[in-house]
Amino acid sequence: MDRTQILLVGLPLFLFFSDILNLFVPPPPPKDGYRTFADPKPTPQPNLHQPLEFPAQKQSGFGPIGAGHTVTIDFCTSCSYKGNAVTVKNMLESEFPGINVVLANYPPPLPKRILGKVVPVVQTGVIVAIVAGDQIFPRLGVTPPLWYYSLRANKFRSIASTWLLTNFLQSFLQSSGAFEVYCNGELVFSKLKENRFPGEIELRDLIGKRVVDTGFVRY
């Protein structure tokens, strides 16, 4: 095979073995007990030098209004929802000082994850058959199927089409379309159920109700 054929065969094989290797490599351990993107805010220290004759009024006896609360936003990373998640995170941290907002990936269902691992194998097999099928089929003693001759009639177009279609299919299988918001483990908004993103005012009110219900009141 010439250099072009070696490149066309070697690149898919490299990507395929990389995917196989990632299946057996354990994920890195989470930091500080959170899954990812944790950005806890330190609780501000009380002022120890308040004037005796005019004492300052505190927010509550428990610290900032959001202290002790955790909001988790599980979103689809392959859907480019990270920008929306970061915007919501900044808004909540501004509205509820001391609140802990955790961003995490929402994986697709198990059948889609399994199919997402099968697609690269099919992609590699088709490309290898197109490039070197005239040598592989005779050695296996198998008669080439009819689709092989159709694909081999224009190798470059067939390889490019196979590459684009399988990559699009794999991207679809890796997406979940989720943007799920939890407050202290309780689901407060689900894009999978509502088929839309939450508004900032809507989400602020939903989180505010959970914060107030636990006894933290802003003065």
Sequence and secondary structure as in RCSB ss.txt:
>XXXX:A:sequence
MDRTQILLVGLPLFLFFSDILNLFVPPPPPKDGYRTFADPKPTPQPNLHQPLEFPAQKQSGFGPIGAGHTVTIDF
CTSCSYKGNAVTVKNMLESEFPGINVVLANYPPPLPKRILGKVVPVVQTGVIVAIVAGDQIFPRLGVTPPLWYYS
LRANKFRSIASTWLLTNFLQSFLQSSGAFEVYCNGELVFSKLKENRFPGEIELRDLIGKRVVDTGFVRY
>XXXX:A:secstr
  HHHHHHHHHHHHHHHHHHHHHHS     STT SS           S   SSS    S TTSSTTTT EEEEEE
 GGGT HHHHHHHHHHHHHHSTT EEEEEE    HHHHHHHHHHHHHHHHHHHHHHHHHHHHHHHT    HHHHH
HHTTHHHHHHHHHHHHHHHHHHHH    EEEEETTEEEEEHHHHSS   HHHHHHHHHHHHHHTT    
